Amino acid sequence: MLYELATLHNPFYKDGLNFYTLGKNISNCVYDPVPAHLSMELKGLIKAMIQQDASLRPSLVDVYNVATQCLQRLRCR
């Protein structure tokens, strides 16, 4: 969901894909990189959240901490 909010498109879907290829993209975590203009924290969080191994995905506390850091940086500008 975070990937879609940041990029405005689904991470795994591409025009012309059939359901088999879409399923392979999802199971193999094949997706377009996030745009370069996003912060390093946000790019890292998106990559961690799409992690194929669920045990390696960030906890809710980790997500909150990144969001708090990003918000603080925006307020300092």
C-alpha positions, 0 to 999 in steps of 0.5 A: 500500500505504501508503494502505491501511495508513493508511486501512484501505481501497483508495484507488481502490475504492468500493462499486458501482464497475464495473471500467471506473470503477475503472480510470478512478479508478486512471488519473486518480489519483482517490481519497479524501483521507487522514484529517486525523488523520494527520501532515503528513509521512505525508499528503505521503508518501502523496500523493507515492507515489500520484503519477500520474507515476512519475518524480515519486514519492519514492525509497526514500531519501525514504521512509526519511527520512520514516519516520525523522522520524515515528519520532523524533517518536513517541519524543520524546513 
